[in-house]
Amino acid sequence: MPWPSPISTSPWNGSPAGTRAADVGTRPGPVRDAVAAQQSDWMQLLERLAYKAVEHGELEPDVDPAQLAFELNAVLVSANTSFILHGNPAVFERARAAVRGRLPGLPR
């Protein structure tokens, strides 16, 4: 099963709700609730994919899907934030390297 590869030079990278969460996370209301729900859905998707990869032998059996999902999301949000603030697309290669470090079977 191929792993999602949202890392590119687009300023949207990271979790779909990652950047918006910083904008609306402290303001109660329907927009914050919608962004929070989208972020939860994203994390659940990453966790389900990690769980399936373990089941199919694509990841080691001792991998914690929730932890892996958290780490992958953290890398993507960090790359996205760095790109938005500094405009340096080199952060995406660092993000790719971090993801490959956690998912060594990914193609280069």
Secondary structure, DSSP 8 states (H G I E B T S, - for coil): -------SSSTT-SSTTHHHHHHHTTS-SHHHHHHHHHHHHHHHHHHHHHHHHHHTTSS-TT--HHHHHHHHHHHHHHHHHHHHHH--THHHHHHHHHHHHH-TTS--
